[in-house]
Amino acid sequence: MATLVAAVRPDAGVNLTITMSASVTSVTLVRYDPSGFSTYIRAGNTVALTGGQAIVYDFEAPLDVDVYYVATQATPAGSETATSNTVQVVSGGWSWLKDPGIPTRNLRIPIVTSIAELTRPARSGVFDIINRTAPVVVSAMRRGAAGELVMHTTTDVERSNLLTLITRGTVLLLQSPAAYGFGTQYVSIGDVVDARVGLAMDQWRKWTMPFVIVDRPPGLATMPFGYTWQQNKTDNATWQTLRDRRTRWSDVLLGNLVPA
C-alpha cells in the first residue's frame, strides 16, 4: 500500500517520506491547503524514487495553515496515489526569509519591526486631447504590491547569515505569521540599507529592504550552476584547505559564487 508521511521540521519546513510500489520510479507531489488551492512543491512535477521510496522536503509551505500532500504515480504510467496526514508549520510568532533555491540559507528573522504599508502601483497613462474636455486614459492591469520590510539583527552571526541570504540577489520567500495578514509572498528585494544601531561596538543592525511581490520562481531556476568535485580538488589542495574556506556544504556546491 502506498503511503506518504508528512512531518514538520524545526526550521519551518516539512519532511515528506514517500513509499510506493517498488516498480514506481517517479511521482508528482502536490500540496493542498484548506481553501482548495493546490501547487506542486518545488521540483514536485517529477520526484525520482529508488525502490519506490524517497524523502523530500517542502520549505515553502505557508505558516499557521493546515496543509496536506498527494503523491501520484508518474512513471511507469499507472494510478497509484498516496495522501499524507495534515500538518501545520506553526510560526510561533516568527517570520522567515527564505531562498527557494538554497534552503540551507533560510533565516528566521530575529526582529520584524514593520511591513507597515503596501503600494499597488497603477499602469496607466492620461492623455489630454486637443479640443476635448476629458482626457483619454490608457490602462492595464495594476501591478503587484510593493512595500518595505524593516527588521533588526542582534548579533554579528545573524548579520552575516542575512548578508549570505541576500547576496545572490534572487527572488526570496518572505513568510509571516497568519495573524499579520501578509502571509507567504515571493519578493524581489531592492537596495538594502544596513544601519548600525547604538555605539560603534554594538552588534545590532537595522535593515531596510524595499521589495516587490512577484510570482513564484519556477523549478529550481534560482539555483546557479555549482562546482564539480574536480574543480574543488583543483582549487583546494587538501581537505583542511576546503574546510577553512567553506563552512557549509551549500557553499562547497556554489564554489566561487560565494566569497571564501
C-alpha positions in Angstrom: 0.0 0.0 0.0 1.3 3.4 -1.0 2.0 5.8 1.9 3.0 9.5 2.3 4.0 10.7 5.7 4.4 14.5 6.4 6.4 15.7 9.4 7.1 19.3 10.4 10.7 20.3 10.7 12.0 22.8 13.3 13.3 25.1 10.6 9.9 25.9 9.2 9.8 23.1 6.6 8.1 19.7 6.0 9.7 16.3 5.6 7.8 14.1 3.2 8.5 10.3 3.2 7.1 8.6 0.1 6.6 4.8 -0.2 5.1 3.4 -3.4 5.4 0.0 -5.1 9.0 -0.9 -6.0 8.2 -0.6 -9.7 7.3 3.1 -9.5 10.3 5.2 -10.5 8.8 8.7 -10.2 5.8 10.6 -8.8 4.3 14.1 -8.8 3.9 15.7 -5.4 1.3 18.4 -4.8 0.5 20.5 -1.7 -3.1 21.4 -0.8 -4.4 24.0 1.7 -7.9 24.3 3.2 -9.1 26.8 0.5 -8.6 24.1 -2.1 -5.6 25.7 -3.6 -3.0 23.3 -4.8 0.5 23.6 -6.2 3.5 21.4 -6.9 6.1 21.6 -4.2 9.5 22.8 -5.6 10.6 20.3 -8.2 7.4 18.3 -7.4 6.4 17.8 -11.0 9.0 14.9 -11.1 10.2 13.3 -7.9 12.5 10.4 -8.6 12.1 7.2 -6.4 14.6 4.5 -5.7 13.0 1.2 -5.0 9.7 3.0 -4.8 10.9 5.3 -2.0 12.1 8.9 -1.5 12.4 11.5 1.2 11.9 15.1 0.0 11.4 18.5 1.7 9.0 21.4 1.4 10.3 24.7 2.7 7.7 26.8 1.1 4.6 25.6 2.9 2.6 28.6 4.4 2.9 29.3 8.1 0.0 28.6 10.5 -2.1 26.9 7.8 -3.2 23.2 7.6 -1.8 21.5 4.5 -1.6 18.0 3.2 0.2 16.4 0.2 -0.7 14.0 -2.6 1.8 11.8 -4.4 0.7 10.5 -7.8 2.4 7.8 -9.9 4.1 9.3 -12.9 6.4 6.6 -14.3 5.6 4.0 -15.4 2.1 5.0 -16.2 -0.3 3.9 -13.5 -2.9 5.1 -11.0 -1.1 4.6 -7.6 -1.6 7.5 -5.3 -0.9 8.4 -1.6 -2.3 11.1 0.5 -0.4 12.4 3.6 -1.6 13.4 7.0 -2.5 17.0 7.6 0.3 19.2 9.1 0.7 22.8 10.1 4.0 24.7 10.2 3.5 26.8 13.3 5.1 30.2 13.2 5.3 30.7 16.9 5.1 34.4 16.2 8.3 34.4 14.0 8.8 35.5 10.4 11.1 33.8 7.9 13.1 35.0 4.9 14.0 32.0 2.6 15.9 31.2 -0.5 13.8 28.8 -2.6 16.9 27.6 -4.5 19.2 27.1 -1.4 17.1 26.3 1.7 20.2 25.9 3.9 20.3 29.7 3.8 16.8 30.2 5.2 16.7 32.7 8.1 14.3 33.1 10.9 14.1 36.9 11.2 15.2 37.9 14.7 13.0 41.1 14.9 10.5 42.3 12.3 10.0 46.0 13.0 7.3 46.6 10.4 5.8 45.9 7.0 3.6 48.9 7.5 2.4 49.7 4.0 1.8 48.0 0.7 1.6 50.1 -2.5 -0.2 48.7 -5.6 1.1 50.9 -8.5 -1.2 51.7 -11.4 -0.3 51.1 -15.0 -2.0 53.9 -16.9 -1.4 57.0 -18.9 -3.6 60.1 -19.0 -3.5 62.0 -22.3 -5.1 65.4 -23.0 -6.6 65.6 -26.4 -6.9 69.0 -28.3 -10.5 70.3 -28.2 -11.6 67.6 -25.9 -12.7 68.3 -22.3 -12.0 64.9 -20.8 -8.6 63.3 -21.2 -8.2 59.8 -22.7 -6.9 57.1 -20.3 -4.9 54.1 -21.5 -4.6 51.5 -18.7 -3.6 47.9 -18.0 -3.8 45.6 -15.0 -2.5 47.1 -11.8 1.0 46.0 -10.8 1.5 43.7 -7.8 2.1 45.2 -4.4 5.3 46.7 -3.2 6.4 47.6 0.3 9.3 47.8 2.7 10.5 45.3 5.3 12.2 46.9 8.3 13.9 44.3 10.5 16.8 44.0 13.0 19.6 41.6 13.6 21.1 41.4 17.1 24.5 39.6 16.6 27.3 39.5 14.0 26.3 35.9 13.2 22.8 37.0 12.3 24.1 39.8 10.3 26.5 37.5 8.4 23.7 35.0 7.7 21.4 37.7 6.4 24.1 39.0 4.1 24.7 35.5 2.8 21.0 35.1 2.1 20.5 38.4 0.2 23.9 38.5 -1.7 22.7 36.4 -4.7 20.0 38.9 -5.4 17.5 36.3 -6.5 13.8 36.1 -5.6 13.2 35.2 -1.9 10.3 33.9 0.1 9.0 36.2 2.9 6.8 34.4 5.4 5.0 35.9 8.3 2.5 34.6 10.9 -1.0 34.3 9.6 -2.2 36.9 12.2 -0.1 39.6 10.4 -2.3 39.4 7.3 0.7 39.3 5.0 1.1 35.6 4.6 3.6 34.0 2.3 4.9 36.1 -0.6 7.7 35.8 -3.1 9.6 39.0 -3.2 12.3 40.8 -5.2 14.3 42.9 -2.8 15.8 46.3 -3.9 18.6 48.3 -2.4 19.2 47.2 1.1 20.2 49.7 3.9 22.3 48.2 6.7 22.3 50.7 9.6 24.3 50.4 12.8 22.2 50.7 16.0 23.8 52.1 19.1 27.5 52.5 19.8 30.3 51.5 17.4 30.9 48.2 19.2 27.2 47.2 19.3 26.3 44.3 17.1 22.7 45.4 16.5 21.8 46.4 12.9 18.6 47.9 11.4 17.8 46.7 7.9 15.5 48.4 5.5 14.6 46.3 2.5 12.2 47.6 -0.2 10.5 44.8 -2.0 8.1 44.0 -4.9 5.8 41.0 -4.6 6.5 38.7 -7.6 5.4 35.3 -9.0 6.9 32.1 -7.6 10.1 31.3 -9.4 9.7 28.1 -11.4 11.5 24.9 -10.7 15.0 25.5 -9.3 15.6 28.4 -11.7 17.1 30.4 -8.9 19.9 27.9 -8.3 23.1 28.7 -10.1 25.3 26.0 -11.6 27.5 24.5 -9.0 31.0 23.3 -8.7 32.2 19.8 -9.7 34.3 17.7 -7.4 37.2 18.0 -9.8 37.0 21.8 -9.6 37.0 21.6 -5.8 40.1 19.4 -6.0 41.8 21.8 -8.3 41.1 24.8 -6.1 41.8 23.2 -2.7 45.0 21.2 -2.2 43.7 19.4 1.0 40.5 18.8 2.8 41.7 21.2 5.5 42.0 23.9 3.0 38.5 23.3 1.9 37.2 23.2 5.5 39.0 26.5 6.2 37.4 28.2 3.2 33.9 26.8 3.3 31.7 26.3 6.4 28.7 24.8 4.7 28.1 22.1 2.1 25.9 24.5 0.2 29.0 26.8 -0.1 31.0 23.9 -1.4 28.3 23.4 -4.1 28.3 27.0 -5.1 32.1 27.2 -5.2 33.5 30.6 -6.3 29.9 32.1 -6.5 30.2 32.8 -2.8 33.1 34.6 -1.0 35.7 32.4 0.6 
